[in-house]
Amino acid sequence: MSSGLAPAPAPRRLLAALSLALALMAAAILALHGGSEAGIRMVIRATARTSFGLFLLSFAASALARIGRRRLLAWPFRNQRQLLLAFAVSHAIHLAAIGAFARLHPESFRAAVPGSAAGGAIAYAFIAAMAATSFDRSAAWLGPRAWRALHLTGAFYVWVSFLVAFARRASASPGYWLPVGLLAGAMALRLAGYVIGRRGRQGSPAGAT
């Protein structure tokens, strides 16, 4: 989800471990609550949080690598592709839980999710497209310029979707200002990383010609 080419593939076991952890988390919640409405709602909330955390890491990964030279800050960038795919897995479980909520408890669902779902559908379409093009063959088929356009547009659309969702809830529940602040911080990192990267290119021999 950076503005450049996708980084080299990270070990697939990271994606496998994250995916397994997400699946086990959802299964454990449902097992504890017997698949009740409360259990489904809890899965929705839990996967919303895991999706948000994975998205933030992926969104800020390239900027962290440019701003800081320490291995800890470079880790998200080295594993950016796997973090993006894990985010897609988390949000797929989130969507499945929402679907189960709508099917099994339609009245509660309509009360909890008023209005149009068009914005969410667009976000999911971007997530699916970015996940599908996070592999070497699909990225090569799409081409560097189209890949950058898709991932940059998709990343910012998902960022806006998270921001709008949290900001709407913040007026009634001040605790939601924390994720709003984290989103603002991630955007500030992206902008700082862009400026640093641009200065680096201009200062290089290639940028001076």
CYANA upper distance limits for C-alpha pairs under 8 A (distance plus 0.5 A):
  1 MET  CA      6 ALA  CA      8.24
  1 MET  CA     58 SER  CA      6.96
  1 MET  CA     59 PHE  CA      6.42
  1 MET  CA     80 GLN  CA      8.16
  1 MET  CA     84 LEU  CA      8.04
  1 MET  CA    151 HIS  CA      5.61
  1 MET  CA    152 LEU  CA      6.61
  1 MET  CA    154 GLY  CA      8.46
  1 MET  CA    155 ALA  CA      6.42
  2 SER  CA      6 ALA  CA      7.93
  2 SER  CA     59 PHE  CA      7.52
  2 SER  CA     61 ALA  CA      7.99
  2 SER  CA     62 SER  CA      6.33
  2 SER  CA    148 ARG  CA      8.11
  2 SER  CA    151 HIS  CA      7.53
  2 SER  CA    152 LEU  CA      7.03
  3 SER  CA    148 ARG  CA      6.07
  3 SER  CA    149 ALA  CA      8.39
  3 SER  CA    151 HIS  CA      7.84
  3 SER  CA    152 LEU  CA      6.33
  4 GLY  CA    148 ARG  CA      6.63
  5 LEU  CA    144 PRO  CA      7.01
  5 LEU  CA    147 TRP  CA      8.08
  5 LEU  CA    148 ARG  CA      7.30
  6 ALA  CA     81 ARG  CA      7.55
  6 ALA  CA    134 SER  CA      7.79
  7 PRO  CA     77 PHE  CA      7.80
  7 PRO  CA     78 ARG  CA      7.09
  7 PRO  CA     79 ASN  CA      8.42
  7 PRO  CA     80 GLN  CA      7.62
  7 PRO  CA     81 ARG  CA      7.52
  8 ALA  CA     78 ARG  CA      7.84
  9 PRO  CA     78 ARG  CA      8.49
  9 PRO  CA     79 ASN  CA      7.95
  9 PRO  CA     81 ARG  CA      7.30
  9 PRO  CA     82 GLN  CA      8.31
 10 ALA  CA     14 LEU  CA      8.31
 10 ALA  CA     78 ARG  CA      6.97
 10 ALA  CA     79 ASN  CA      5.77
 10 ALA  CA     80 GLN  CA      8.45
 10 ALA  CA     81 ARG  CA      7.67
 10 ALA  CA     82 GLN  CA      7.15
 11 PRO  CA     15 LEU  CA      8.33
 11 PRO  CA     79 ASN  CA      8.49
 12 ARG  CA     16 ALA  CA      6.81
 12 ARG  CA     82 GLN  CA      7.73
 13 ARG  CA     17 ALA  CA      6.38
 14 LEU  CA     18 LEU  CA      6.65
 14 LEU  CA     82 GLN  CA      7.35
 15 LEU  CA     19 SER  CA      6.45
 15 LEU  CA     82 GLN  CA      5.82
 15 LEU  CA     83 LEU  CA      7.66
 15 LEU  CA     85 LEU  CA      7.61
 15 LEU  CA     86 ALA  CA      6.42
 16 ALA  CA     20 LEU  CA      6.52
 17 ALA  CA     21 ALA  CA      6.60
 18 LEU  CA     22 LEU  CA      6.67
 18 LEU  CA     86 ALA  CA      6.80
 19 SER  CA     23 ALA  CA      6.69
 19 SER  CA     86 ALA  CA      6.64
 19 SER  CA     89 VAL  CA      6.97
 19 SER  CA     90 SER  CA      7.99
 20 LEU  CA     24 LEU  CA      6.54
 21 ALA  CA     25 MET  CA      6.53
 22 LEU  CA     26 ALA  CA      6.86
 22 LEU  CA     47 THR  CA      8.28
 22 LEU  CA     89 VAL  CA      8.50
 22 LEU  CA     90 SER  CA      6.97
 23 ALA  CA     27 ALA  CA      6.61
 23 ALA  CA     93 ILE  CA      8.22
 24 LEU  CA     28 ALA  CA      6.40
 25 MET  CA     29 ILE  CA      6.77
 26 ALA  CA     30 LEU  CA      6.79
 26 ALA  CA     43 VAL  CA      6.19
 26 ALA  CA     47 THR  CA      8.43
 26 ALA  CA     93 ILE  CA      8.41
 27 ALA  CA     31 ALA  CA      6.50
 28 ALA  CA     32 LEU  CA      6.60
 29 ILE  CA     33 HIS  CA      6.78
 29 ILE  CA     39 GLY  CA      6.62
 29 ILE  CA     42 MET  CA      7.68
 29 ILE  CA     43 VAL  CA      7.07
 30 LEU  CA     34 GLY  CA      6.05
 30 LEU  CA     35 GLY  CA      5.32
 30 LEU  CA     36 SER  CA      8.00
 30 LEU  CA     39 GLY  CA      5.82
 30 LEU  CA     40 ILE  CA      7.32
 30 LEU  CA     43 VAL  CA      8.00
 31 ALA  CA     35 GLY  CA      7.17
 32 LEU  CA     39 GLY  CA      8.19
 33 HIS  CA     38 ALA  CA      7.57
 33 HIS  CA     39 GLY  CA      5.52
 34 GLY  CA     39 GLY  CA      7.59
 35 GLY  CA     39 GLY  CA      6.11
 35 GLY  CA     40 ILE  CA      6.94
 36 SER  CA     40 ILE  CA      6.81
 37 GLU  CA     41 ARG  CA      6.60
 37 GLU  CA    101 PHE  CA      7.52
 37 GLU  CA    105 HIS  CA      7.62
 38 ALA  CA     42 MET  CA      6.63
 39 GLY  CA     43 VAL  CA      6.80
 40 ILE  CA     44 ILE  CA      6.81
 40 ILE  CA     97 ALA  CA      6.58
 40 ILE  CA     98 ILE  CA      8.36
 40 ILE  CA    100 ALA  CA      7.97
 40 ILE  CA    101 PHE  CA      6.89
 41 ARG  CA     45 ARG  CA      6.79
 41 ARG  CA     97 ALA  CA      8.24
 41 ARG  CA    101 PHE  CA      7.93
 42 MET  CA     46 ALA  CA      6.50
 43 VAL  CA     47 THR  CA      6.48
 43 VAL  CA     94 HIS  CA      7.66
 43 VAL  CA     97 ALA  CA      7.09
 44 ILE  CA     48 ALA  CA      6.55
 44 ILE  CA     94 HIS  CA      5.88
 44 ILE  CA     97 ALA  CA      6.36
 44 ILE  CA     98 ILE  CA      7.10
 45 ARG  CA     49 ARG  CA      6.93
 46 ALA  CA     50 THR  CA      6.89
 47 THR  CA     51 SER  CA      6.30
 47 THR  CA     90 SER  CA      6.37
 47 THR  CA     91 HIS  CA      7.22
 47 THR  CA     93 ILE  CA      7.52
 47 THR  CA     94 HIS  CA      5.88
 48 ALA  CA     52 PHE  CA      6.60
 48 ALA  CA     90 SER  CA      8.41
 48 ALA  CA     91 HIS  CA      7.76
 48 ALA  CA     94 HIS  CA      7.12
 49 ARG  CA     53 GLY  CA      6.75
 50 THR  CA     54 LEU  CA      6.65
 50 THR  CA     87 PHE  CA      8.18
 50 THR  CA     90 SER  CA      7.15
 51 SER  CA     55 PHE  CA      6.46
 51 SER  CA     87 PHE  CA      5.70
 51 SER  CA     88 ALA  CA      8.23
 51 SER  CA     90 SER  CA      5.94
 51 SER  CA     91 HIS  CA      6.37
 52 PHE  CA     56 LEU  CA      6.64
 52 PHE  CA     87 PHE  CA      8.44
 52 PHE  CA    162 PHE  CA      8.31
 53 GLY  CA     57 LEU  CA      6.90
 54 LEU  CA     58 SER  CA      6.75
 54 LEU  CA     83 LEU  CA      6.52
 54 LEU  CA     84 LEU  CA      7.59
 54 LEU  CA     86 ALA  CA      7.61
 54 LEU  CA     87 PHE  CA      5.82
 55 PHE  CA     59 PHE  CA      6.32
 55 PHE  CA     83 LEU  CA      8.04
 55 PHE  CA     84 LEU  CA      7.32
 55 PHE  CA     87 PHE  CA      6.51
 56 LEU  CA     60 ALA  CA      6.56
 56 LEU  CA    183 LEU  CA      7.85
 56 LEU  CA    186 ALA  CA      7.24
 57 LEU  CA     61 ALA  CA      6.23
 57 LEU  CA     76 PRO  CA      6.71
 57 LEU  CA     80 GLN  CA      8.36
 57 LEU  CA     83 LEU  CA      7.80
 58 SER  CA     76 PRO  CA      7.10
 58 SER  CA     77 PHE  CA      7.91
 58 SER  CA     80 GLN  CA      5.93
 58 SER  CA     81 ARG  CA      8.37
 58 SER  CA     83 LEU  CA      6.37
 58 SER  CA     84 LEU  CA      6.44
 59 PHE  CA    155 ALA  CA      7.33
 59 PHE  CA    186 ALA  CA      7.62
 59 PHE  CA    190 ARG  CA      8.27
 60 ALA  CA     64 LEU  CA      6.59
 60 ALA  CA    186 ALA  CA      6.12
 60 ALA  CA    187 MET  CA      8.06
 60 ALA  CA    189 LEU  CA      6.91
 60 ALA  CA    190 ARG  CA      6.49
 61 ALA  CA     65 ALA  CA      6.87
 61 ALA  CA     74 ALA  CA      7.90
 61 ALA  CA     75 TRP  CA      8.49
 61 ALA  CA     76 PRO  CA      5.49
 61 ALA  CA     77 PHE  CA      5.06
 61 ALA  CA     80 GLN  CA      7.01
 62 SER  CA     66 ARG  CA      6.86
 62 SER  CA     76 PRO  CA      8.34
 62 SER  CA     77 PHE  CA      5.95
 62 SER  CA    190 ARG  CA      8.14
 62 SER  CA    193 GLY  CA      7.73
 63 ALA  CA     67 ILE  CA      6.53
 63 ALA  CA    189 LEU  CA      6.24
 63 ALA  CA    190 ARG  CA      5.70
 63 ALA  CA    191 LEU  CA      8.39
 63 ALA  CA    192 ALA  CA      7.57
 63 ALA  CA    193 GLY  CA      4.71
 63 ALA  CA    194 TYR  CA      7.63
 64 LEU  CA     68 GLY  CA      6.27
 64 LEU  CA     73 LEU  CA      6.01
 64 LEU  CA     74 ALA  CA      6.90
 64 LEU  CA     76 PRO  CA      8.36
 64 LEU  CA     77 PHE  CA      8.09
 64 LEU  CA    189 LEU  CA      7.64
 64 LEU  CA    193 GLY  CA      7.69
 65 ALA  CA     69 ARG  CA      6.94
 65 ALA  CA     73 LEU  CA      6.36
 65 ALA  CA     74 ALA  CA      5.04
 65 ALA  CA     75 TRP  CA      8.43
 65 ALA  CA     76 PRO  CA      8.43
 65 ALA  CA     77 PHE  CA      6.78
 66 ARG  CA    193 GLY  CA      6.23
 66 ARG  CA    196 ILE  CA      7.48
 66 ARG  CA    197 GLY  CA      7.39
 67 ILE  CA    192 ALA  CA      8.18
 67 ILE  CA    193 GLY  CA      6.59
 67 ILE  CA    196 ILE  CA      7.80
 68 GLY  CA     73 LEU  CA      6.47
 68 GLY  CA     74 ALA  CA      7.81
 69 ARG  CA     73 LEU  CA      7.37
 69 ARG  CA     74 ALA  CA      7.34
 70 ARG  CA     74 ALA  CA      6.88
 71 ARG  CA     75 TRP  CA      6.56
 72 LEU  CA     76 PRO  CA      8.47
 74 ALA  CA     78 ARG  CA      6.86
 75 TRP  CA     79 ASN  CA      6.72
 76 PRO  CA     80 GLN  CA      5.92
 76 PRO  CA     83 LEU  CA      8.11
 79 ASN  CA     83 LEU  CA      6.68
 80 GLN  CA     84 LEU  CA      6.63
 81 ARG  CA     85 LEU  CA      6.80
 81 ARG  CA    134 SER  CA      6.77
 82 GLN  CA     86 ALA  CA      6.54
 83 LEU  CA     87 PHE  CA      6.56
 84 LEU  CA     88 ALA  CA      6.81
 84 LEU  CA    131 ALA  CA      7.35
 85 LEU  CA     89 VAL  CA      6.77
 85 LEU  CA    131 ALA  CA      6.16
 85 LEU  CA    134 SER  CA      8.10
 86 ALA  CA     90 SER  CA      6.62
 87 PHE  CA     91 HIS  CA      6.63
 88 ALA  CA     92 ALA  CA      6.51
 88 ALA  CA    127 ILE  CA      6.80
 88 ALA  CA    128 ALA  CA      7.56
 88 ALA  CA    131 ALA  CA      7.05
 89 VAL  CA     93 ILE  CA      6.88
 90 SER  CA     94 HIS  CA      6.71
 91 HIS  CA     95 LEU  CA      6.51
 92 ALA  CA     96 ALA  CA      6.67
 93 ILE  CA     97 ALA  CA      6.68
 94 HIS  CA     98 ILE  CA      6.79
 95 LEU  CA     99 GLY  CA      6.62
 96 ALA  CA    100 ALA  CA      6.70
 97 ALA  CA    101 PHE  CA      6.60
 98 ILE  CA    102 ALA  CA      6.67
 99 GLY  CA    103 ARG  CA      6.62
100 ALA  CA    104 LEU  CA      6.32
100 ALA  CA    105 HIS  CA      8.41
101 PHE  CA    105 HIS  CA      5.93
101 PHE  CA    106 PRO  CA      7.49
101 PHE  CA    109 PHE  CA      6.78
102 ALA  CA    106 PRO  CA      5.26
102 ALA  CA    108 SER  CA      8.43
102 ALA  CA    109 PHE  CA      5.76
102 ALA  CA    110 ARG  CA      8.22
105 HIS  CA    109 PHE  CA      6.59
106 PRO  CA    110 ARG  CA      6.63
107 GLU  CA    111 ALA  CA      6.83
108 SER  CA    112 ALA  CA      6.58
109 PHE  CA    113 VAL  CA      6.32
110 ARG  CA    114 PRO  CA      6.25
117 ALA  CA    121 ALA  CA      6.70
118 ALA  CA    122 ILE  CA      6.81
119 GLY  CA    123 ALA  CA      6.87
119 GLY  CA    161 SER  CA      8.09
120 GLY  CA    124 TYR  CA      6.71
120 GLY  CA    161 SER  CA      8.06
121 ALA  CA    125 ALA  CA      6.67
122 ILE  CA    126 PHE  CA      6.81
123 ALA  CA    127 ILE  CA      6.72
123 ALA  CA    154 GLY  CA      8.05
123 ALA  CA    157 TYR  CA      7.23
123 ALA  CA    158 VAL  CA      6.24
123 ALA  CA    161 SER  CA      7.69
124 TYR  CA    128 ALA  CA      6.56
125 ALA  CA    129 ALA  CA      6.64
126 PHE  CA    130 MET  CA      6.54
126 PHE  CA    150 LEU  CA      8.45
126 PHE  CA    154 GLY  CA      5.70
126 PHE  CA    158 VAL  CA      8.33
127 ILE  CA    131 ALA  CA      6.56
127 ILE  CA    154 GLY  CA      7.50
127 ILE  CA    158 VAL  CA      8.43
128 ALA  CA    132 ALA  CA      6.53
129 ALA  CA    133 THR  CA      6.75
129 ALA  CA    150 LEU  CA      8.45
130 MET  CA    134 SER  CA      6.71
130 MET  CA    150 LEU  CA      7.57
130 MET  CA    151 HIS  CA      6.49
130 MET  CA    154 GLY  CA      7.71
131 ALA  CA    135 PHE  CA      8.49
132 ALA  CA    138 SER  CA      7.47
133 THR  CA    138 SER  CA      5.44
133 THR  CA    139 ALA  CA      5.50
133 THR  CA    142 LEU  CA      8.10
133 THR  CA    147 TRP  CA      8.02
134 SER  CA    138 SER  CA      7.55
134 SER  CA    139 ALA  CA      6.81
135 PHE  CA    139 ALA  CA      6.40
136 ASP  CA    140 ALA  CA      6.52
137 ARG  CA    141 TRP  CA      6.58
138 SER  CA    142 LEU  CA      6.64
139 ALA  CA    143 GLY  CA      6.65
139 ALA  CA    144 PRO  CA      7.82
139 ALA  CA    147 TRP  CA      6.95
140 ALA  CA    144 PRO  CA      7.70
142 LEU  CA    146 ALA  CA      6.56
142 LEU  CA    147 TRP  CA      6.51
143 GLY  CA    147 TRP  CA      6.39
144 PRO  CA    148 ARG  CA      6.61
145 ARG  CA    149 ALA  CA      6.79
146 ALA  CA    150 LEU  CA      6.54
147 TRP  CA    151 HIS  CA      6.62
148 ARG  CA    152 LEU  CA      6.31
149 ALA  CA    153 THR  CA      6.43
150 LEU  CA    154 GLY  CA      6.33
151 HIS  CA    155 ALA  CA      6.30
152 LEU  CA    156 PHE  CA      6.79
153 THR  CA    157 TYR  CA      6.59
154 GLY  CA    158 VAL  CA      6.62
155 ALA  CA    159 TRP  CA      6.61
156 PHE  CA    160 VAL  CA      6.65
157 TYR  CA    161 SER  CA      6.66
158 VAL  CA    162 PHE  CA      6.72
159 TRP  CA    163 LEU  CA      6.67
159 TRP  CA    183 LEU  CA      7.77
160 VAL  CA    164 VAL  CA      6.56
161 SER  CA    165 ALA  CA      6.66
162 PHE  CA    166 PHE  CA      6.63
163 LEU  CA    167 ALA  CA      6.39
163 LEU  CA    180 VAL  CA      6.48
163 LEU  CA    183 LEU  CA      7.32
164 VAL  CA    168 ARG  CA      6.58
165 ALA  CA    169 ARG  CA      7.22
166 PHE  CA    170 ALA  CA      6.59
166 PHE  CA    176 TYR  CA      6.24
166 PHE  CA    177 TRP  CA      7.80
166 PHE  CA    179 PRO  CA      7.39
166 PHE  CA    180 VAL  CA      6.73
167 ALA  CA    171 SER  CA      7.64
167 ALA  CA    176 TYR  CA      7.54
167 ALA  CA    177 TRP  CA      7.56
167 ALA  CA    180 VAL  CA      7.03
169 ARG  CA    173 SER  CA      6.43
169 ARG  CA    174 PRO  CA      8.40
169 ARG  CA    176 TYR  CA      6.86
170 ALA  CA    174 PRO  CA      5.38
170 ALA  CA    175 GLY  CA      7.16
170 ALA  CA    176 TYR  CA      5.18
170 ALA  CA    177 TRP  CA      6.08
176 TYR  CA    180 VAL  CA      7.09
177 TRP  CA    181 GLY  CA      6.55
178 LEU  CA    182 LEU  CA      6.75
179 PRO  CA    183 LEU  CA      6.58
180 VAL  CA    184 ALA  CA      6.78
181 GLY  CA    185 GLY  CA      6.61
182 LEU  CA    186 ALA  CA      6.62
183 LEU  CA    187 MET  CA      6.73
184 ALA  CA    188 ALA  CA      6.68
185 GLY  CA    189 LEU  CA      6.70
186 ALA  CA    190 ARG  CA      6.77
187 MET  CA    191 LEU  CA      6.76
188 ALA  CA    192 ALA  CA      6.59
189 LEU  CA    193 GLY  CA      6.41
190 ARG  CA    194 TYR  CA      6.61
191 LEU  CA    195 VAL  CA      6.78
192 ALA  CA    196 ILE  CA      6.67
193 GLY  CA    197 GLY  CA      6.49
194 TYR  CA    198 ARG  CA      6.53
195 VAL  CA    199 ARG  CA      6.66
196 ILE  CA    200 GLY  CA      6.66
197 GLY  CA    201 ARG  CA      6.79
198 ARG  CA    202 GLN  CA      6.72
199 ARG  CA    203 GLY  CA      6.54
200 GLY  CA    204 SER  CA      6.74
201 ARG  CA    206 ALA  CA      7.78
201 ARG  CA    207 GLY  CA      5.71
202 GLN  CA    206 ALA  CA      8.15
202 GLN  CA    207 GLY  CA      4.78
202 GLN  CA    208 ALA  CA      6.51
203 GLY  CA    207 GLY  CA      6.65
203 GLY  CA    208 ALA  CA      7.10
204 SER  CA    208 ALA  CA      6.84
205 PRO  CA    209 THR  CA      7.08
